């Protein structure tokens, strides 16, 4: 235990010193002409020409550029302005490549040429997906059992009308069933500042987590050992409205309802009679959410510099106490630093509070769900109604190359590979009421380790991490993240 604490303290000190050593960002956009001696002089943007967009509407691309036709740009800031514009267009996730070039017409005028390479937007993809919380749990706990997978098809059009609107359909069967659709139109008004989303779905499960053991593992209720019958279902519908007047901040308002139903046997005393905190086998759950999002990074899918943040207010149920009623506040802040010489670091902060603090089991998801986990505790869940998490990473780019594709594709001419070596340390805490206490509740959690990140085409990220935790557990973990 003491040895692990010393290692973690060393990692944290190294990471903190690296963050403080942040250097100036490097600009990769085209340099201004050398003949301009007066750096305070301006160039007039006579026109902005967009090339390469076959599906995407031109005004969607121009909307992400902070300068317009007719503006003037100080020559000394031209590199920075072009690079910021390139990042903003790329972060729409519509393109595999974005290039900005300047054609100088005279000492006063220039034309900006934007060349994009569109992604492939339509994906009728066969699905083969484990039902467990993460890939590591499926392999270790369930021996990669093919009985614990869903199969079917996912159809997605990421740019249905050329306005960055997304249409999704899921048809999954197997260990569970999932039928759902959603349509998201982020630019629904003429000023391209408002949007909406609508979605609905129905799912059935053959097992339901009904309790967490003292050793922080999930217990699942099922009707029989072969798991042949469905024991729970969820029907939901939601609508949303968003506002994004600038480039980096978005306000999202969502309203929806869901109806959750479980087998009556799950409420027996030997399982969890307080699953919904009502004694009933079903719960009608109205939900109202406000979320503020900030994103200003070089690459939203794999950030190396910049910042992201969010604040979320979630009201579940119409009441304030009892049943499934809850008011949840979540917040997060991520800072990414370019330290120079291919070194990078990041600090990620996350917090969540659910009121009142005494909640039914379905409202106690703390650490170990989604992205809110400590690296090294992937096999465990730490339930709670008040959680905090700090994740620190120091990495270095060690390899970068491209493999040409032997056949011609309009959306992809080569497969890029970038390798990062990294070390990391995480600290977390999850509070829960004494009657729900486990070995990791209400105690300081800490983990650490090292690994390799592989970034390739369409922002596909593979993370191989060797981690250890305060329970003297260690192992190799695999995580994936995809941009499509």
N, C-alpha and C positions, 0 to 999 in steps of 0.2 A: 504493500500500500504506500509506504513512504517513498519507495523508489519511483513509483508511478507519479506521485505528487511532484517530486523533484524534476522529473522529465517534463511534466506538463507546465510547471512554472518556467522552466527554461524555454519551452516552445512559445509560451505567451510573451515572455520578455523579448525574445527574438522577433516575434511578429509585431509587437508594439513599437519596437525601435525601427523596424522596417517601414511601418506606416508613417512614422514621423519623418522618414527620409525621402518623402515623395519629391520627385524631380519634375521639371517642366515637361508637358506632353509634347510628343513629336508630331509634326504636321506632315501628312502624306499627300495632300492635294497639290495641284500644279503650282509652281512658283510664279510670281509676277515677273514681267519682262525686266531684264537687267538695265534697260536704258532709263528707267525711272529713278532719278536721283533723289527726288523729294518724296519721302515715305508718307507724308501727310496729304499728298495729292490724291485725288479720287478718280476712279474710272466709272463711267456711266454704263449701266447695264442696258444696252440697246435692245437685246432680245435674249430669251432663254429657249433653246431648241432642245426638244426631247426626242431621242432616237431609241429604237429597239422595243418599244411597247406595242405589242400586237393585241393584247386583251385589255390591259389596264388603261383607263381613261387618262389622258394627259393632265387634266386638272387635278387628279388625285396625286400625281407626282409633284406638280407645282405647289399643291397645298402644303407639302412637307418642307418646302424651301423657304427659309426665313427672309430672303430678299426677293423682289419681284422685278419684272420688266419696268424700267424707268427709274429704279433706285440707283444710288451711287455708293460705291464701296471704297473706303480708304485703302490705298495700296498696301500699307503695312499690315493690314488685317485680312488681306485677301485670302491667304493660305488658310487661316483659321475659319473664315466664313465658308469657304468651299468645303473644307473637311467636315464642319458641322452639318452642312446641307447634305453631304454624301451619307453621313451616318444616319440622319433623320430619314432619308429616302430608303436606305437599306433596312432600317428597323421597322419598316412596314411589313417585312417578311414576305414581300411579293417578288423579290429579285435575288438571284444568286450573285450578281455583280452589279455595281453601280460606279460609274466613272464621271467625274466632272473635269471639263477642259475649258480653257479660256482662249478665245480667238480675239486678239487685240486689233481693232480696226484703225485706231489713231491714238494720239496721246490722251484722248478723253473718252473714247468709246470702246466697248468690248461686247462680245457675244459669248454667253455661257452655253456650252453644249453638254447635255446630260445624256449619257449612254447607259442603258440598262439591259440586262439579260434576264428575262422573265423565268420564274420557276414553272414547273409543271403544276397546275392548280387542281386538276381533277384526279382523285384517288379512289377508285373502287378496290379497296385493299382487303384481302382475306385476313381474318383475325384469329389469332391463337394466343390467348392471354391467360396467365394464371390468375386465380381469384384472390390470392393472398395479398397482404399489405405491400410486400415488396418481393423482388426476385429472389433475394437471399433466403427469406423465410420459406418460400416454396421449395427451394432446393434442399435446405438443411432439415427443416422440420418435417416436410412431407415427401422428401426424397424425389422431388420433381415428378410427382404423380400426375400422369396424364388424365386421371379422373378429376383433378382439381383445376381444370382449364375451361375457358369459354371459347367457343369457336363460332364463326359466322362471317359477316362482312361489315365493313365500315365504308360508307360512301361520303366523301367530303369534296366540296368545291370551294376552294379558298378565295375565289375571285369570280363569283357567279356572274355579275353584270359588269365587271371591270371597275367596280367602285370599292373593292376590298371587302365585299360582303361575302359571308361564309354560310354555306348550307351543309348541314351534317345529318346523316342517318346512321343509326346503329341497329343491327339485327344480330343479336348474339344468343346462342343457346349452349347447352352443356351443363356444367356444374350449377350455373345459374342462368337466368334469362334476363335479357336487357333489350328493350325496344324503345328507342328514343329518337327525337329529332330536335334540331335548333336552327334558327336563322338569325344571324347577327349582321346588321347593317350599320356600321359606325358613321357613315356619312349620308344621312337621310334628308338633310335640308340643303337649300341652295348655297348657303354659306359654308357648308361642310364642317359645321361645328357641333351638330347634334346627331344622335343615332339611337337605335333601339335594338332589342333582342327579344325573341320569343322562343320558348322551348317547352317540351312536354315529354313524359316518358313513363314506362311501366317496367318494373323489375320484380323477379322472384328469386328467392335464395333457398338452398337446401340446408344451410346452417347459418346460425345467427350467434354472434358473440354476446353472451349474456352476463359474463362476470370476468373479472381479472383476478388471477391468483395472487397470493402473497409474494410470489417470485416474479410478478409482473408479466405473466403469460396470459393469453386470452383463452377462456373456456367457451366452447361452442355447443349450442343446443342443436340437436338434429333428431329426426323422428326415429331413425334406425341406424345401425352401424354401417349399412351400405349406402346411406344417404340417397334414397330413391325418391323421396317426397319433398316438396317445397314446404317450408315451415314459416315463411315470411314473405311479405310483398310490400312494395312502395309504388304509389301512384303520385305523380307530381306534375305541376304546371307552373311556369313562371314567365313574367314579362319584365323588361327593363328599359331604362332610358338613360342615356349618357350625354354629357356635355364636355367638349374639348375645344376650347376657344383658341388656345395657343398651341404649343408643340409638346410640352412636357407634363402637363397636368390634366387629369381627367376626373370628372365627378360621375358616379354611377348610382342610380336608384333602381332597386329591384323589389318586386313584390311577387309572392307566389304562395302556393299551398301544397302540402303533401299529406297523403293518408298512409300511415304505416300500420301494418297488420302483422301479428305474430300468432303462432299456434298457442292455444289456451294452455297446453301442457307446460310451456315455458314459464308460466306464472305460478307453477307449483312451488311450495316452500323449498324444495331441494335445488331449484334453479334460481329464479329471481322474481319474486312476486311484486317487486317495486320497479320493474323494468321501465314502465311509463310513469310511475309514481301515481297511478290512478286506480290500479286493480283491474283495468280493462285490457282487452287483447288488441285494441286498435287506438290510434290517436290521430286526430285531425290537427295538422300543424300549419297555421298561417305564419308567414315569415316576411319581415320587411327589413331591407338592408340598404344602408348608405355606405359607399366606399369612395375614398379619395385616393387616387394613384398618381405617383410621380415617377417618371422614367427619363433619365438623361444620361445615357451611356453610349459607348462606342458600338456595342453589340448587345441588344437586349437578350439574346439567347445565351451568350457566353461573354459576360462583361469583364473587361480588363481595366477600364477607367470610367469614372462617372459615379452616378448615384441613382438608387431607386428607393422609394418609400411608399407606405400605404397606411391609411387609417380606416378601420371598418367598424360600423355600428350596426348591430344585428338584434332585432326584437323578434323573438319566437313566442307565439301564443298571444292572446289578447289580454291576459292577466299579468300579475307581477309575481305571484308566489303559487306554489303547488303545481301538480301536474308537470307538463313539459315547458311551462312558462320560464323564460330566461331572457336576460339582456346581456349581450356579449360585446365587449370592446376588444378589438385586436389592433395591433400596430407593428410596423416593421420598418427598419432602416438598413440599407445596404450601401456601403461605400467601397469603391474599387479604386486602387492606386497603381499608376504606372511609375515604378521606381527607377526606370532606366536600365539599360544594358540587359533587356529581356527579363527583368525581375518585376513581379507584380504581387500585390497583397490585397486582402479584402477583410472587412469587418462586417458581420451580419448580426443585427439585433432584432429580437422578436419578443412580443409579450401578448398575453391574452388573459382577460378577466371575465368570468361568468357570474352574474348576480341573479338571485341570491346564491351564496356559496354552496348550499346544500341542493344538489341537482339529481334527477334520475339518471340512471346509467347511460341512457342515450345522449345525454348532454355533458358527459364527463371526459370527452376526448381531449387529452392533454398533449404530451410528447410521444412521438412514435407514429403519428398519422400524417400522411402527405409529406410535405417538406419540413415539417416541424419535428425533427429528430436529431439526436446526437450521433455523430459518426462513431460507430462502435457499439451502439445499443439498438441495432436494427431489428434484432429478434424480440425485443421487449417493448411494451407500452407502459407509459407512466401516466395514468389518468389523473385528472385534476381540474379544478375550476379556476385556478390562478397559476399561470405558467410563465416562465421566462427562459430565454435561450440566447447565447452568444456563440457565434461560430467565427473562428479566425483562421485565415489561410495565407500561406506564403508560397509562391510558385515561381518557376523559371521556365521560359520557353527553351526547350532543348533541341527540337527538330521541327523542320517545316519544309514540306515538299509537295509536289503535285504529280499525279499520274495521268497522262493523256488518255482519253477514251478512244479506242481504235475505230469506232464507228461514230458517225455524226449525229449529235443530238442538239436541237436548238436551245434547250434549256440548260445543257451541261456539256462542256467541252473537255473537262478534266475532273478528277477527283482529288481534292486537297486533303492533306493530313497535317495536323499540327499537334505536337506532343508537349505537354507540360509536366514537369516533375514538381511535386508539392509536399509540404508538411502542414499539419493543422492541429488545432486544439479547440475543443468545444466545452462549454460550461452551461448547465441548465438547472432548473428548479421547477417542481410541480407540486402545488399545495392541494390537498384534498381533506375532506372532513375525516375525523378519526375513525368512524365506522367503515370507511372505505380504504383505510391505510394499507400500504404494502411496503416492501423493503426499500423501494426507491422513492416513495412519496415523502414530501416534507424533509428532504435532505439534499445537500449540494451534490450535483452530478457532474462528472468530468470525464472526458475521453480525449484521445489523441491518436496520431498516426501519421502515415505518409502514403503517397500513391502517385499514380500517373493518370492524367486526363488526356483523352484523344478526341480531338475535334475534327470532324470531317464534313462532307457535303450536306447541304440543307440543314446546317446547324445541329447535326447529330453528334451527341457528346457521350462518350463512353468513359466511365470513371472506375478505375481499379484502385481500391483503398485497403491498406492493411492497418487495422485499428485495434486499440486496446481500451479497456474501461476500468473503472474502480473496483469491479468485481473480479479482477484478474482474468477476465476473458479477453481473448484476442482472436483475430481471424481476418481472412481476405473477403472483401465485399465488392460486389459489382452493382453499379447504378447506371442507368441510361436515361437520356433526355433527348427528345427529338423535336425538330422544328416543323414536322409535318404529321 
